[in-house]
Amino acid sequence: MWDFPFLPNQASTFAAEVDAFYFALVGVTAFFTIAIYAMIWWFSVRYRRGKKADRSNAPTSNHLLEAVWIIIPLGISLAIFGWSAKIFFEIKTPPQDAMQVHAIGKQWMWKFVNEDGKYEVNELHVPVGRAVEIKMISQDVLHDLYFPAFRTKQDVLPGRYTTLWFEATTPGTYHMFCAEYCGLLHSGMIGKVHVLTQDDYDAWLADAGGSATASSGGGSGNALVDGAKLFEEKVCHTCHKSEATAIAPTLVGVYGTDVQLQDGTTVTVDDAYIRESIKNPGAKIVAGYQPAMPTYEGQITEEQIVQLIAYIKSLK
């Protein structure tokens, strides 16, 4: 880590603009800081004790000068706001076709599950030139997933999903940090991002031996397989059937669709909705069904919820 540069390589599509904005802010700050201190020194010399100068402080008025020091700072402030807002919306709006990755932060490690179900611990493999959206949640305390070379980071919260995205532009290996103090071994909560060409990424994906240990309690090495097994172990299949007589709605093809609730509102079946339905099944009841599902609060981990989500998404 001693060779970690002040400004890492620009390795994402919006890294260059983030750097340009940063240097623009530094430039504006430096200009006004130097100008103000120069005036302080000039007035200190001009009006020092014993120097002959007019100290009557006669009242004057200059509307043009007042307009200038109102309009110019206002213009600079609006330019900074507009530029930063543009960058903010770019960073916070992932493309619709972005590759989906789940991340779970816990003291003091990162666990990732890519859209094919492959696990990784403190490492993340992604293809170059493809947008990657990471959906994150914490299993314990507040964390923050930070990719310096991609110029993006996001708080990882317990009990709620947050997201970040990037599109890597240059193959290589880059740093990954937790940027929020999270306990005694916070400094060791680091990892690496491996940006591969598409061929190398496909080869890594096909290498079953390259997957990290599946779960805390062991597993197959694939979240889809572990999710299917967990679905059976928790006897979810006895209620969530495709038959018309089922006491719970079918989960086949439901991910990403809108479902109507008993109160007449609709909700999109996404990761947050599935997690809430597992933790607090009575919060949003699908129209036509009774609140018969028991809560699994405290019975399964965030990692197991990610496995169930991966399995439900696979039910086409």
C-alpha positions as CSV (number, residue, x, y, z in Angstrom):
1,M,0.0,0.0,0.0
2,W,3.0,2.4,0.3
3,D,2.9,2.9,-3.5
4,F,-0.8,3.9,-3.5
5,P,-0.9,7.1,-5.6
6,F,-2.6,10.4,-4.6
7,L,-4.7,10.1,-7.8
8,P,-5.1,6.5,-9.0
9,N,-5.4,5.7,-12.7
10,Q,-8.7,6.7,-14.4
11,A,-10.3,3.4,-15.1
12,S,-14.0,4.1,-15.5
13,T,-16.2,6.1,-18.0
14,F,-16.9,8.9,-15.6
15,A,-13.5,9.0,-13.8
16,A,-12.0,11.7,-16.0
17,E,-15.0,14.1,-15.5
18,V,-14.9,13.5,-11.7
19,D,-11.2,14.5,-11.7
20,A,-11.8,17.5,-13.9
21,F,-14.6,18.7,-11.5
22,Y,-12.3,18.1,-8.5
23,F,-9.4,20.2,-10.1
24,A,-11.9,22.9,-11.1
25,L,-13.0,23.2,-7.5
26,V,-9.4,23.3,-6.3
27,G,-8.6,26.0,-8.8
28,V,-11.5,28.2,-7.8
29,T,-10.7,27.7,-4.2
30,A,-7.0,28.5,-4.7
31,F,-7.8,31.6,-6.8
32,F,-10.0,33.2,-4.2
33,T,-7.8,32.1,-1.3
34,I,-4.7,33.7,-2.9
35,A,-6.7,36.8,-3.8
36,I,-8.1,37.3,-0.3
37,Y,-4.8,36.8,1.4
38,A,-3.1,39.1,-1.1
39,M,-5.6,41.8,-0.3
40,I,-5.1,41.2,3.5
41,W,-1.4,41.7,3.1
42,W,-1.8,44.7,0.9
43,F,-4.2,46.4,3.3
44,S,-1.9,45.5,6.2
45,V,1.0,47.3,4.4
46,R,-1.2,50.2,3.0
47,Y,-2.8,51.1,6.4
48,R,0.0,50.1,8.8
49,R,0.5,52.3,11.8
50,G,2.4,55.5,11.0
51,K,1.6,55.3,7.3
52,K,0.0,58.4,5.9
53,A,-3.3,57.4,4.5
54,D,-6.9,58.6,4.6
55,R,-8.5,56.9,7.6
56,S,-11.7,58.9,7.6
57,N,-13.7,55.9,6.2
58,A,-16.1,58.2,4.4
59,P,-19.3,56.5,3.3
60,T,-19.3,55.6,-0.4
61,S,-21.7,53.7,-2.7
62,N,-20.9,51.9,-6.0
63,H,-23.8,50.0,-7.3
64,L,-21.7,48.6,-10.2
65,L,-19.2,47.1,-7.9
66,E,-21.9,45.6,-5.7
67,A,-23.6,44.1,-8.8
68,V,-20.3,42.6,-9.9
69,W,-19.6,40.9,-6.6
70,I,-23.1,39.5,-6.5
71,I,-23.4,38.3,-10.1
72,I,-19.9,36.7,-10.5
73,P,-20.2,34.5,-7.3
74,L,-23.7,33.6,-8.2
75,G,-22.6,32.6,-11.7
76,I,-19.7,30.5,-10.3
77,S,-22.0,28.8,-7.8
78,L,-24.6,27.9,-10.5
79,A,-21.9,26.5,-12.7
80,I,-20.6,24.4,-9.9
81,F,-24.1,23.2,-9.1
82,G,-25.0,22.4,-12.7
83,W,-21.7,20.5,-13.4
84,S,-21.9,18.5,-10.1
85,A,-25.6,17.7,-10.7
86,K,-24.7,16.3,-14.1
87,I,-22.0,14.1,-12.7
88,F,-24.2,13.0,-9.8
89,F,-27.0,11.8,-12.0
90,E,-24.5,10.0,-14.3
91,I,-23.0,8.2,-11.3
92,K,-26.4,7.4,-9.7
93,T,-28.2,6.2,-12.9
94,P,-27.0,2.7,-14.1
95,P,-27.8,1.6,-17.6
96,Q,-30.8,-0.8,-17.9
97,D,-28.6,-3.6,-19.3
98,A,-26.0,-3.4,-16.5
99,M,-24.6,-6.6,-15.2
100,Q,-26.0,-7.3,-11.7
101,V,-23.7,-8.1,-8.8
102,H,-24.7,-8.5,-5.1
103,A,-22.4,-7.3,-2.4
104,I,-22.6,-8.1,1.3
105,G,-20.5,-6.2,3.7
106,K,-19.7,-7.6,7.1
107,Q,-16.9,-7.1,9.7
108,W,-14.4,-7.3,8.1
109,M,-14.8,-8.6,4.6
110,W,-16.7,-8.2,1.3
111,K,-18.6,-11.0,-0.3
112,F,-19.8,-10.7,-3.9
113,V,-22.3,-12.8,-5.9
114,N,-22.3,-12.1,-9.7
115,E,-25.4,-12.6,-11.9
116,D,-24.3,-16.2,-12.7
117,G,-24.3,-17.1,-9.0
118,K,-20.5,-17.3,-8.6
119,Y,-19.2,-16.2,-5.2
120,E,-16.1,-14.1,-4.4
121,V,-14.6,-12.9,-1.2
122,N,-12.6,-9.6,-1.1
123,E,-12.2,-9.9,-4.9
124,L,-14.4,-8.9,-7.8
125,H,-14.0,-9.9,-11.4
126,V,-15.7,-7.8,-14.1
127,P,-15.5,-7.6,-17.9
128,V,-14.0,-4.4,-19.4
129,G,-16.4,-2.2,-21.3
130,R,-19.6,-3.4,-19.6
131,A,-21.6,-1.6,-17.1
132,V,-21.7,-3.3,-13.7
133,E,-24.4,-2.5,-11.1
134,I,-23.7,-3.6,-7.5
135,K,-26.6,-4.0,-5.1
136,M,-25.2,-3.8,-1.5
137,I,-26.4,-4.5,2.0
138,S,-24.6,-4.8,5.3
139,Q,-25.0,-7.8,7.6
140,D,-23.9,-5.8,10.7
141,V,-22.8,-2.2,10.8
142,L,-22.4,0.7,8.4
143,H,-19.8,0.1,5.7
144,D,-18.8,2.0,2.5
145,L,-17.7,0.3,-0.7
146,Y,-15.1,2.4,-2.5
147,F,-13.3,1.9,-5.9
148,P,-10.7,4.7,-6.2
149,A,-9.8,4.0,-9.8
150,F,-13.5,4.2,-10.8
151,R,-14.1,7.3,-8.7
152,T,-17.2,5.9,-7.1
153,K,-18.3,4.8,-3.6
154,Q,-21.5,4.3,-1.7
155,D,-22.5,3.6,1.9
156,V,-23.5,0.0,2.6
157,L,-26.4,0.0,5.1
158,P,-27.8,-2.7,7.4
159,G,-31.4,-3.5,6.6
160,R,-31.5,-1.6,3.2
161,Y,-30.2,-2.1,-0.3
162,T,-28.1,0.6,-1.9
163,T,-26.5,0.6,-5.3
164,L,-23.5,1.9,-7.2
165,W,-22.4,1.3,-10.8
166,F,-19.3,1.7,-13.0
167,E,-18.1,0.7,-16.4
168,A,-14.4,-0.2,-16.4
169,T,-12.4,1.1,-19.4
170,T,-9.0,-0.5,-18.8
171,P,-8.1,-4.1,-18.0
172,G,-6.0,-4.4,-14.8
173,T,-6.2,-5.0,-11.1
174,Y,-7.5,-2.1,-8.9
175,H,-7.9,-1.3,-5.2
176,M,-11.2,-1.7,-3.3
177,F,-11.7,-0.3,0.2
178,C,-14.2,0.1,3.0
179,A,-14.4,3.9,3.4
180,E,-16.5,4.0,6.6
181,Y,-14.9,3.2,9.9
182,C,-16.6,-0.1,10.9
183,G,-14.7,-1.4,13.9
184,L,-11.3,-2.7,15.1
185,L,-10.2,-4.2,11.8
186,H,-11.6,-1.6,9.5
187,S,-8.2,-1.0,7.9
188,G,-8.1,-4.6,6.8
189,M,-11.4,-4.5,5.0
190,I,-9.8,-4.2,1.6
191,G,-9.9,-6.1,-1.7
192,K,-9.1,-6.1,-5.4
193,V,-11.1,-5.6,-8.6
194,H,-9.9,-7.6,-11.6
195,V,-11.0,-6.0,-14.9
196,L,-10.7,-8.6,-17.6
197,T,-11.2,-8.8,-21.3
198,Q,-14.5,-10.5,-22.3
199,D,-12.7,-13.7,-23.3
200,D,-10.7,-13.8,-20.0
201,Y,-13.9,-13.1,-18.1
202,D,-15.7,-15.9,-19.8
203,A,-12.8,-18.2,-19.0
204,W,-12.8,-17.2,-15.4
205,L,-16.6,-17.6,-15.2
206,A,-16.3,-21.2,-16.6
207,D,-13.6,-22.1,-14.1
208,A,-15.6,-23.7,-11.3
209,G,-12.5,-24.0,-9.1
210,G,-12.0,-20.2,-9.1
211,S,-15.1,-19.6,-7.1
212,A,-14.8,-18.7,-3.4
213,T,-16.3,-20.9,-0.7
214,A,-20.0,-20.6,-1.2
215,S,-21.4,-19.6,2.2
216,S,-20.6,-19.4,5.9
217,G,-22.1,-22.8,6.4
218,G,-20.7,-24.4,3.2
219,G,-22.4,-24.7,-0.1
220,S,-22.1,-25.6,-3.7
221,G,-20.2,-22.5,-4.8
222,N,-23.1,-21.1,-6.7
223,A,-25.8,-18.8,-5.3
224,L,-28.5,-20.1,-7.6
225,V,-27.9,-23.7,-6.5
226,D,-27.7,-22.8,-2.9
227,G,-30.8,-20.6,-3.2
228,A,-32.8,-23.5,-4.7
229,K,-31.6,-25.8,-1.9
230,L,-32.6,-23.2,0.7
231,F,-36.0,-22.8,-0.9
232,E,-36.6,-26.5,-0.4
233,E,-35.1,-26.6,3.1
234,K,-37.5,-23.8,4.3
235,V,-40.4,-25.6,2.5
236,C,-41.2,-22.5,0.5
237,H,-42.2,-24.7,-2.4
238,T,-45.2,-26.1,-0.5
239,C,-47.0,-22.7,-0.7
240,H,-45.4,-20.9,-3.7
241,K,-46.8,-23.3,-6.3
242,S,-48.1,-22.6,-9.8
243,E,-51.4,-24.3,-9.1
244,A,-54.5,-22.2,-8.9
245,T,-55.2,-23.6,-5.4
246,A,-51.8,-22.5,-4.0
247,I,-52.1,-20.4,-0.9
248,A,-49.2,-18.1,-2.0
249,P,-48.5,-16.4,-5.3
250,T,-46.2,-18.3,-7.8
251,L,-42.7,-17.0,-8.1
252,V,-42.1,-18.1,-11.7
253,G,-41.4,-15.1,-13.8
254,V,-42.4,-12.7,-11.1
255,Y,-39.1,-10.9,-10.7
256,G,-39.2,-7.4,-12.3
257,T,-43.0,-7.4,-12.7
258,D,-45.6,-5.3,-11.0
259,V,-48.0,-7.0,-8.6
260,Q,-51.2,-5.6,-7.1
261,L,-51.6,-5.6,-3.3
262,Q,-54.6,-6.0,-1.2
263,D,-54.8,-2.2,-0.6
264,G,-55.1,-1.6,-4.3
265,T,-51.6,-0.3,-4.8
266,T,-48.9,-1.9,-7.0
267,V,-45.3,-2.8,-6.2
268,T,-42.4,-3.9,-8.3
269,V,-41.0,-7.3,-7.4
270,D,-37.3,-6.4,-6.9
271,D,-34.6,-7.3,-4.4
272,A,-35.9,-4.9,-1.7
273,Y,-39.5,-6.3,-2.0
274,I,-38.4,-9.9,-1.8
275,R,-36.2,-9.2,1.2
276,E,-39.1,-7.4,2.9
277,S,-41.5,-10.2,2.1
278,I,-39.1,-12.7,3.7
279,K,-38.4,-10.6,6.8
280,N,-41.8,-9.1,7.2
281,P,-44.3,-11.0,5.0
282,G,-47.3,-9.1,6.4
283,A,-46.1,-5.7,5.2
284,K,-47.3,-6.0,1.6
285,I,-49.9,-8.8,0.9
286,V,-50.6,-9.7,-2.7
287,A,-54.2,-9.2,-3.7
288,G,-56.2,-12.5,-3.6
289,Y,-54.1,-14.1,-0.9
290,Q,-54.2,-14.2,2.9
291,P,-51.2,-13.3,5.2
292,A,-50.3,-17.0,5.9
293,M,-46.5,-16.7,5.5
294,P,-44.5,-16.8,8.7
295,T,-41.6,-14.4,9.2
296,Y,-38.0,-15.5,8.8
297,E,-36.6,-12.5,10.7
298,G,-33.5,-13.8,12.6
299,Q,-33.7,-17.2,10.9
300,I,-31.7,-16.5,7.7
301,T,-28.7,-14.3,7.0
302,E,-28.4,-11.5,4.4
303,E,-26.2,-13.9,2.4
304,Q,-29.0,-16.5,2.4
305,I,-31.5,-13.8,1.3
306,V,-29.2,-13.0,-1.7
307,Q,-29.2,-16.7,-2.5
308,L,-33.0,-16.8,-2.5
309,I,-33.2,-13.7,-4.6
310,A,-30.8,-15.2,-7.1
311,Y,-32.9,-18.4,-7.3
312,I,-36.2,-16.5,-7.7
313,K,-34.7,-14.4,-10.5
314,S,-33.7,-17.6,-12.3
315,L,-37.3,-18.8,-12.3
316,K,-38.2,-17.7,-15.8
